[in-house]
Amino acid sequence: MTEADADTNFERTPSQLADDDRGANRGGITGRVVSVLWNRAEDRPRALWRILGVYVAALVGIFVLPALALAGTELPPSVNGAATSLIGALVGFVLAIAVAKYVDRRLIADYGLAFGPSFLRDFGAGSVAALAGMGVALPASLLAGWATVSEVFSGGVGTNVLPFAAAFGVYTIQWAFTAVWEELVFRGLILTNAVEGLRSRWLSDRGAIVTGVVASSVIFTLGHFPGTLGTFGFRLALGLLLGAAYVWTDSLALPIGLHFLVNFAMNNIYGLSNFLEATETAMLIRPRFTGPAQFVGVYGLVNGAAVLCVAVLTVGYVALRNGDFGSRLSAPYRQRE
């Protein structure tokens, strides 16, 4: 963000909002307790509670509801994954609509879902950048002697596994739904509210945006329950890239494209998740990894370097698209008359 842009993305300055909030607060213990939970100037819960509410609802929607809805079914692994992602996407949209109308008082499009030619262009660019960037990982492992290609057009083996073409198509749907609901929740809802909540007389718009991207990326990483430091670092780097893509474009199109193809490429196109022998997963290329886990593991250094390649391509696209790396994040929050 340029100096000229520093205070133009929002209708009211941080100090104006803070002064309004303090002026609306009442004295006494009750007033202080309420002020921790409720921003009277904005007449809505404070950002922390908005974010926690969204986060808890999203976890319930992706872990609890699918388990209840699909309990007792014996679906193919690909179909089960797609059904879970569909439920997550539906929960994400319902959650966004409810929060937009009753809490944030903004249009659903203001979370980065303003569809049009530019949306499709950004989505396509993100998809290409992810496909090309992740495409360096497998050749690197092959050239290093850490992997061999054991099969192509592999449908996988196991109980109730679909043929390759059908399974590959269903996995495409699964990762598309996953990218949509995760970006809507973690970038559209959580990042937007984090930036609004962090703005104050002590933190500039630029500082709020940078801190919001980092905070939302940590929340995104923790939501995937990383079990190791390597997994945490990999997820955090991906979250930072997706958050930056949202801020740079004020749209979910670029991060959705990136997220969709990173997942799809790793799991089903290049077989980069096959270190643990994902035998039931359909893969366009099924490699067999023999190198050290710290390099060729799912969250190893090779795949991490591939994510950096994705980031470089994304930065290049943003430079061509915008001409700079200033924030385009708008201020859709509408105060009541």
Phi and psi in degrees as a GROMACS rama.xvg file:
@    title "Ramachandran Plot"
@    xaxis  label "Phi"
@    yaxis  label "Psi"
@TYPE xy
-77.7252  163.837  THR-2
-59.9127  -34.4019  GLU-3
-67.5886  -24.3808  ALA-4
-88.3013  -8.83819  ASP-5
-54.1808  -36.2966  ALA-6
-125.08  23.5144  ASP-7
-101.904  -8.69119  THR-8
-81.3912  -9.82879  ASN-9
-132.312  144.08  PHE-10
-69.6807  -31.7199  GLU-11
-122.535  144.805  ARG-12
-74.952  159.75  THR-13
-57.0939  -43.1878  PRO-14
-68.4853  -33.0361  SER-15
-62.8084  -45.8433  GLN-16
-65.3866  -41.3004  LEU-17
-64.8546  -40.6972  ALA-18
-64.539  -42.4  ASP-19
-59.4158  -43.6322  ASP-20
-64.3762  -44.9287  ASP-21
-64.4478  -38.3629  ARG-22
-66.2054  -29.5429  GLY-23
-82.0021  -21.6353  ALA-24
-69.7147  142.778  ASN-25
-105.363  155.994  ARG-26
-74.1551  177.863  GLY-27
89.7886  166.614  GLY-28
-63.9697  -43.6259  ILE-29
-60.4508  -43.631  THR-30
-62.6071  -39.0082  GLY-31
-68.1419  -40.749  ARG-32
-64.3019  -45.155  VAL-33
-62.4642  -37.9465  VAL-34
-65.6497  -26.3593  SER-35
-68.7241  -32.7288  VAL-36
-95.5349  -29.6024  LEU-37
-131.561  132.181  TRP-38
-93.2316  103.353  ASN-39
-68.2443  -33.0009  ARG-40
-63.649  -37.1486  ALA-41
-94.7441  -12.5796  GLU-42
57.1547  50.8491  ASP-43
-159.979  164.278  ARG-44
-59.733  153.639  PRO-45
-66.9247  159.281  ARG-46
-56.6995  -38.9707  ALA-47
-57.4877  -44.209  LEU-48
-75.1851  -31.8963  TRP-49
-62.7794  -43.4826  ARG-50
-67.3499  -45.6401  ILE-51
-62.2554  -40.0179  LEU-52
-62.1345  -44.5618  GLY-53
-63.554  -43.4447  VAL-54
-63.3606  -46.8372  TYR-55
-64.1602  -44.3732  VAL-56
-62.0981  -38.6801  ALA-57
-67.0582  -42.0453  ALA-58
-62.787  -40.1431  LEU-59
-63.5447  -41.8508  VAL-60
-66.4713  -30.743  GLY-61
-97.4521  -22.4264  ILE-62
-109.016  -41.3473  PHE-63
-85.5643  -53.9553  VAL-64
-60.2287  -46.8845  LEU-65
-60.6933  -38.5273  PRO-66
-62.1228  -39.6582  ALA-67
-71.5532  -42.3803  LEU-68
-69.1599  -33.7108  ALA-69
-102.546  6.16062  LEU-70
-60.7366  132.872  ALA-71
85.4318  -6.31231  GLY-72
-86.16  153.833  THR-73
-122.476  66.4918  GLU-74
-84.3284  154.387  LEU-75
-58.09  150.044  PRO-76
-53.2398  -41.2406  PRO-77
-65.7282  -42.4868  SER-78
-68.0391  -39.0645  VAL-79
-61.3567  -42.9585  ASN-80
-64.2079  -41.901  GLY-81
-65.6683  -40.276  ALA-82
-64.6539  -40.7029  ALA-83
-62.3525  -43.7973  THR-84
-67.1138  -35.5662  SER-85
-63.3017  -44.3205  LEU-86
-62.2154  -41.5495  ILE-87
-61.174  -41.2188  GLY-88
-65.1915  -41.6626  ALA-89
-63.1767  -42.9565  LEU-90
-61.8711  -42.157  VAL-91
-60.9129  -43.8478  GLY-92
-67.6625  -44.063  PHE-93
-61.8425  -43.0808  VAL-94
-62.3237  -44.9277  LEU-95
-63.7589  -41.5748  ALA-96
-63.8558  -44.0916  ILE-97
-66.0519  -45.085  ALA-98
-65.1969  -41.8733  VAL-99
-60.9891  -41.8009  ALA-100
-80.831  -44.0279  LYS-101
-102.233  -16.1595  TYR-102
-117.624  -57.2196  VAL-103
-86.4235  -20.6229  ASP-104
52.2567  61.4463  ARG-105
-143.911  166.605  ARG-106
-75.9915  149.882  LEU-107
-61.0607  -30.6637  ILE-108
-64.7618  -22.8037  ALA-109
-73.118  -6.26009  ASP-110
-89.6716  13.9205  TYR-111
97.7004  17.88  GLY-112
-112.224  38.5411  LEU-113
-84.584  101.084  ALA-114
-78.9274  148.278  PHE-115
168.426  -174.613  GLY-116
-56.6246  -40.1614  PRO-117
-66.2262  -33.0967  SER-118
-62.9829  -46.2902  PHE-119
-65.6739  -38.1927  LEU-120
-64.6248  -44.7518  ARG-121
-66.6691  -40.5258  ASP-122
-60.731  -45.0796  PHE-123
-62.7052  -41.571  GLY-124
-64.0439  -42.3459  ALA-125
-63.4093  -40.3299  GLY-126
-63.8814  -45.1566  SER-127
-65.2429  -42.7836  VAL-128
-61.3113  -42.4535  ALA-129
-68.2433  -42.8741  ALA-130
-63.0535  -43.5921  LEU-131
-72.0035  -44.1106  ALA-132
-64.9059  -46.1591  GLY-133
-69.3697  -18.4135  MET-134
-68.4309  -11.4209  GLY-135
-82.7745  -17.3095  VAL-136
-68.0978  -50.5525  ALA-137
-65.2556  -47.2163  LEU-138
-56.852  -37.2011  PRO-139
-62.3885  -43.2774  ALA-140
-67.7834  -37.5311  SER-141
-65.2422  -44.4452  LEU-142
-66.3015  -31.8631  LEU-143
-80.3705  -5.23721  ALA-144
77.6052  19.2133  GLY-145
-97.0974  0.423976  TRP-146
-156.606  155.368  ALA-147
-133.903  154.715  THR-148
-89.5953  117.16  VAL-149
-94.0682  -24.0104  SER-150
-166.047  149.669  GLU-151
-122.313  155.75  VAL-152
51.2469  50.9823  PHE-153
-92.7707  122.266  SER-154
-82.8922  -11.4868  GLY-155
87.7633  165.008  GLY-156
-126.744  150.707  VAL-157
144.274  177.78  GLY-158
-69.9523  130.008  THR-159
64.6627  31.8144  ASN-160
-86.1666  135.767  VAL-161
-77.0906  159.228  LEU-162
-60.1243  160.036  PRO-163
-53.8987  -52.5634  PHE-164
-59.3087  -44.5916  ALA-165
-66.891  -46.2052  ALA-166
-64.6763  -40.4445  ALA-167
-62.5054  -41.255  PHE-168
-64.8606  -40.3285  GLY-169
-68.1595  -38.4244  VAL-170
-64.6654  -33.7165  TYR-171
-58.2972  -45.4047  THR-172
-64.1772  -43.06  ILE-173
-57.178  -50.6796  GLN-174
-71.4448  -28.3226  TRP-175
-65.479  -47.3317  ALA-176
-63.4688  -40.7656  PHE-177
-60.3489  -46.3649  THR-178
-62.2357  -40.5829  ALA-179
-64.4132  -50.7938  VAL-180
-73.3632  -35.6912  TRP-181
-69.2219  -39.7352  GLU-182
-69.2593  -38.4856  GLU-183
-62.364  -41.9391  LEU-184
-75.8494  -55.3907  VAL-185
-79.4965  -34.1751  PHE-186
-97.3387  -54.3774  ARG-187
-61.2368  -51.247  GLY-188
-86.6153  -55.3714  LEU-189
-72.5495  -48.508  ILE-190
-64.123  -43.2825  LEU-191
-58.8782  -47.1284  THR-192
-70.4159  -32.2205  ASN-193
-63.8435  -44.2339  ALA-194
-62.9685  -43.8411  VAL-195
-62.6368  -40.7676  GLU-196
-71.9128  -27.6525  GLY-197
-84.0467  -17.2419  LEU-198
-68.0626  129.455  ARG-199
-157.716  177.353  SER-200
-68.5469  -14.3974  ARG-201
-100.064  -10.251  TRP-202
-131.382  122.477  LEU-203
-70.2721  169.928  SER-204
-58.9185  -41.3358  ASP-205
-63.3637  -45.1545  ARG-206
-62.8883  -39.1161  GLY-207
-64.9949  -39.0776  ALA-208
-67.9723  -46.1034  ILE-209
-63.0655  -46.2599  VAL-210
-64.5031  -38.0037  THR-211
-63.8601  -39.9915  GLY-212
-63.3957  -44.8335  VAL-213
-64.1725  -46.6306  VAL-214
-62.5026  -45.0044  ALA-215
-66.1847  -31.2841  SER-216
-69.9399  -38.0242  SER-217
-65.4805  -43.2226  VAL-218
-61.6281  -42.9435  ILE-219
-59.0542  -43.6901  PHE-220
-66.3911  -45.8469  THR-221
-64.684  -30.9325  LEU-222
-66.3079  -16.4282  GLY-223
-99.4949  8.74109  HIS-224
48.5614  61.6246  PHE-225
-65.2636  131.144  PRO-226
-96.491  -14.7466  GLY-227
-134.184  164.507  THR-228
-63.2168  -37.8866  LEU-229
-63.7825  -42.552  GLY-230
-63.2876  -42.4401  THR-231
-60.7884  -46.8797  PHE-232
-63.6702  -40.6405  GLY-233
-62.9385  -48.8585  PHE-234
-65.6215  -38.6469  ARG-235
-65.2681  -43.4381  LEU-236
-61.0675  -41.8808  ALA-237
-65.2686  -41.3705  LEU-238
-62.2709  -40.9055  GLY-239
-63.0879  -40.7724  LEU-240
-63.3097  -46.0142  LEU-241
-65.9061  -39.5619  LEU-242
-65.0955  -43.0631  GLY-243
-62.9485  -40.4414  ALA-244
-61.2291  -38.0531  ALA-245
-67.0809  -45.2385  TYR-246
-66.033  -40.1589  VAL-247
-67.4911  -26.9988  TRP-248
-114.845  -13.7878  THR-249
53.5841  37.765  ASP-250
-151.831  149.092  SER-251
-86.5924  -3.16954  LEU-252
-61.6619  -50.3795  ALA-253
-64.4415  -49.568  LEU-254
-63.5656  -33.7286  PRO-255
-63.8718  -44.8537  ILE-256
-60.978  -44.194  GLY-257
-62.2767  -49.0853  LEU-258
-62.0892  -45.619  HIS-259
-58.0206  -50.8618  PHE-260
-80.0702  -26.7521  LEU-261
-62.3786  -48.3499  VAL-262
-63.273  -47.9442  ASN-263
-65.4532  -42.1847  PHE-264
-65.4153  -44.716  ALA-265
-65.0567  -42.6423  MET-266
-88.7727  -35.2994  ASN-267
-127.698  -19.7804  ASN-268
-94.7926  -55.7169  ILE-269
-99.8346  -6.91233  TYR-270
66.4025  30.6335  GLY-271
-72.4349  -14.3041  LEU-272
-92.5693  9.85127  SER-273
-86.5511  6.89678  ASN-274
-59.215  -34.7103  PHE-275
-93.5836  19.2328  LEU-276
57.162  66.7077  GLU-277
-78.6147  76.1135  ALA-278
-68.0998  -25.947  THR-279
-84.9356  -10.2852  GLU-280
-85.6164  131.893  THR-281
-73.3818  133.801  ALA-282
-136.909  135.288  MET-283
-63.5081  -43.9391  LEU-284
-124.613  124.449  ILE-285
-109.297  101.888  ARG-286
-86.5235  162.448  PRO-287
-119.442  114.506  ARG-288
-91.3114  133.893  PHE-289
-124.029  -4.16699  THR-290
-80.2529  177.326  GLY-291
-65.2295  140.991  PRO-292
-60.6112  -33.1613  ALA-293
-66.5845  -17.5361  GLN-294
-100.998  -49.1679  PHE-295
-104.803  4.49143  VAL-296
-63.6594  165.87  GLY-297
-53.2193  -40.6683  VAL-298
-111.969  31.8749  TYR-299
-80.564  -177.03  GLY-300
-67.9672  -32.393  LEU-301
-66.099  -48.8038  VAL-302
-66.444  -33.9553  ASN-303
-63.0742  -41.3191  GLY-304
-64.504  -34.5238  ALA-305
-64.3933  -39.0782  ALA-306
-62.5126  -37.3369  VAL-307
-63.3385  -36.6136  LEU-308
-63.3143  -40.7576  CYS-309
-59.6351  -42.3599  VAL-310
-63.0801  -42.2176  ALA-311
-61.8583  -44.7407  VAL-312
-64.3284  -37.3498  LEU-313
-65.7357  -43.9078  THR-314
-60.7348  -41.7701  VAL-315
-61.168  -41.9883  GLY-316
-65.1771  -43.3721  TYR-317
-62.8535  -38.9118  VAL-318
-61.2607  -41.3729  ALA-319
-70.6302  -37.1443  LEU-320
-71.1544  -46.2424  ARG-321
-104.845  -28.0718  ASN-322
85.2962  -8.95896  GLY-323
-159.18  -178.206  ASP-324
-117.171  29.6922  PHE-325
-72.9887  154.972  GLY-326
-70.6223  136.213  SER-327
-104.346  6.76641  ARG-328
-62.8385  124.822  LEU-329
-91.1369  178.937  SER-330
-118.842  80.0104  ALA-331
-78.7814  -8.01991  PRO-332
-63.2859  129.319  TYR-333
-116.038  113.792  ARG-334
-70.9168  146.621  GLN-335
-66.1863  144.38  ARG-336
